[in-house]
Amino acid sequence: QVQFVESGGGLVQPGGSLRLSCAASTSIFSRLHMGWYRQAPAKQREVVATITSLSGSTTNYAASVKGRFTISRDNAKKMVYLQMNSLNPEDTAVYYCNTAPPGGTSWGQGTRVTVSS
């Protein structure tokens, strides 16, 4: 069973930055398309960014984060990252990583990001 552990969230002021990390437990990590997702209070979970398998040569972003967030991966470490810049209160949510699309893989606990002054 693939497991993901997210970290790096916290409280940040508007305009600030955070870098989220996700550790994967599977040996086939490099062959997985990966994504970051978020769920804001009283809203459905949404996809934030995705990255293709192996070299991660193709990335895609939700319109709301394009130009501010960057997804990357390190296959040797079985990690995927989300660099978030120019954060605003609308980015407040619990952030999760998972395969893209999620399919039957389990969701981790997520990491909470709160953007507030």
Helices and strands as residue ranges (DSSP letters): E 4-7, E 10-12, E 18-24, G 29-31, E 34-39, E 46-51, E 59-61, E 69-74, E 79-84, G 89-91, E 93-99, E 111-115
